[in-house]
Amino acid sequence: MAKPLLQLAAVGVAGFALWKLASFILFPVLMLAFKIALVVGIVMFAIWFFKKNDNKKKDDTATGDV
């Protein structure tokens, strides 16, 4: 009865220790990836937004309407 319980406790402790060790490396890398993705998303949104407005100005000048 005690062996399965001790084995489960050992796996839990080992998993917790690995999680703590990996979090020092993994969490900053994930935050860096999130920040890069956020900046890329904002740049893509800005390009889309200004291209959308640029097309309206081109259409207005092509028809001669002011």
GROMACS elastic network, one bead per residue, 0.5 to 0.9 nm:
[ bonds ]
;  ai    aj funct       b0    kb
    1     4     6  0.62190   500
    1     5     6  0.68676   500
    2     5     6  0.52096   500
    2     6     6  0.60061   500
    2     7     6  0.84780   500
    3     6     6  0.51250   500
    3     7     6  0.59738   500
    3     8     6  0.85102   500
    4     8     6  0.60544   500
    4     9     6  0.85148   500
    5     8     6  0.51183   500
    5     9     6  0.61757   500
    5    10     6  0.86110   500
    6    10     6  0.60600   500
    6    11     6  0.86004   500
    7    10     6  0.50394   500
    7    11     6  0.62058   500
    7    12     6  0.85402   500
    8    11     6  0.51702   500
    8    12     6  0.61314   500
    8    13     6  0.86270   500
    9    12     6  0.50028   500
    9    13     6  0.61039   500
    9    14     6  0.85055   500
   10    13     6  0.51220   500
   10    14     6  0.60250   500
   10    15     6  0.84135   500
   11    14     6  0.50766   500
   11    15     6  0.59448   500
   11    16     6  0.84557   500
   12    15     6  0.50671   500
   12    16     6  0.60506   500
   12    17     6  0.85316   500
   13    16     6  0.50645   500
   13    17     6  0.60890   500
   13    18     6  0.85680   500
   14    17     6  0.50935   500
   14    18     6  0.61236   500
   14    19     6  0.84905   500
   15    18     6  0.51139   500
   15    19     6  0.60254   500
   15    20     6  0.85966   500
   16    20     6  0.61869   500
   16    21     6  0.86275   500
   17    20     6  0.51498   500
   17    21     6  0.61961   500
   17    22     6  0.85259   500
   18    21     6  0.50624   500
   18    22     6  0.59014   500
   18    23     6  0.83323   500
   19    22     6  0.51274   500
   19    23     6  0.59061   500
   19    24     6  0.88705   500
   20    23     6  0.51555   500
   20    24     6  0.68701   500
   21    24     6  0.57309   500
   21    25     6  0.73886   500
   21    26     6  0.88431   500
   22    25     6  0.53402   500
   22    26     6  0.55591   500
   22    27     6  0.78928   500
   23    27     6  0.51554   500
   23    28     6  0.79239   500
   24    27     6  0.61739   500
   24    28     6  0.70081   500
   25    28     6  0.60015   500
   25    29     6  0.64826   500
   25    30     6  0.88717   500
   26    29     6  0.51925   500
   26    30     6  0.60694   500
   26    31     6  0.85976   500
   27    30     6  0.51165   500
   27    31     6  0.61454   500
   27    32     6  0.85823   500
   28    31     6  0.50265   500
   28    32     6  0.60789   500
   28    33     6  0.85694   500
   29    32     6  0.50598   500
   29    33     6  0.61741   500
   29    34     6  0.85675   500
   30    33     6  0.50510   500
   30    34     6  0.60925   500
   30    35     6  0.86072   500
   31    35     6  0.61190   500
   31    36     6  0.85718   500
   32    35     6  0.51177   500
   32    36     6  0.61660   500
   32    37     6  0.85365   500
   33    36     6  0.51355   500
   33    37     6  0.60749   500
   33    38     6  0.85152   500
   34    37     6  0.50654   500
   34    38     6  0.60497   500
   34    39     6  0.86569   500
   35    39     6  0.62122   500
   35    40     6  0.85749   500
   36    39     6  0.52027   500
   36    40     6  0.61290   500
   36    41     6  0.84840   500
   37    40     6  0.50918   500
   37    41     6  0.59807   500
   37    42     6  0.85747   500
   38    41     6  0.50456   500
   38    42     6  0.61767   500
   38    43     6  0.86367   500
   39    42     6  0.51201   500
   39    43     6  0.61894   500
   39    44     6  0.85832   500
   40    43     6  0.51234   500
   40    44     6  0.61003   500
   40    45     6  0.85351   500
   41    44     6  0.50871   500
   41    45     6  0.60748   500
   41    46     6  0.85685   500
   42    45     6  0.50421   500
   42    46     6  0.61383   500
   42    47     6  0.86415   500
   43    46     6  0.50744   500
   43    47     6  0.61939   500
   43    48     6  0.85976   500
   44    47     6  0.51254   500
   44    48     6  0.61407   500
   44    49     6  0.85064   500
   45    48     6  0.50839   500
   45    49     6  0.59700   500
   45    50     6  0.85643   500
   46    49     6  0.50213   500
   46    50     6  0.60767   500
   46    51     6  0.83917   500
   47    50     6  0.53615   500
   47    51     6  0.60007   500
   47    52     6  0.84770   500
   48    51     6  0.51784   500
   48    52     6  0.60605   500
   48    53     6  0.87385   500
   49    52     6  0.51753   500
   49    53     6  0.64569   500
   49    54     6  0.86292   500
   50    53     6  0.51436   500
   50    54     6  0.59727   500
   50    55     6  0.86666   500
   51    55     6  0.62098   500
   51    56     6  0.88337   500
   52    55     6  0.53965   500
   52    56     6  0.67835   500
   53    56     6  0.52696   500
   53    57     6  0.65858   500
   53    58     6  0.88895   500
   54    57     6  0.52613   500
   54    58     6  0.63542   500
   54    59     6  0.87723   500
   55    58     6  0.50695   500
   55    59     6  0.61834   500
   55    60     6  0.86660   500
   56    59     6  0.51330   500
   56    60     6  0.62389   500
   56    61     6  0.87451   500
   57    60     6  0.51445   500
   57    61     6  0.62920   500
   57    62     6  0.85940   500
   58    61     6  0.52572   500
   58    62     6  0.60609   500
   58    63     6  0.88305   500
   59    62     6  0.50984   500
   59    63     6  0.64746   500
   59    64     6  0.86803   500
   59    65     6  0.87999   500
   60    63     6  0.55860   500
   60    64     6  0.62809   500
   60    65     6  0.54293   500
   60    66     6  0.65127   500
   61    64     6  0.50253   500
   61    65     6  0.62899   500
   61    66     6  0.70975   500
   62    65     6  0.78735   500
   63    66     6  0.88018   500
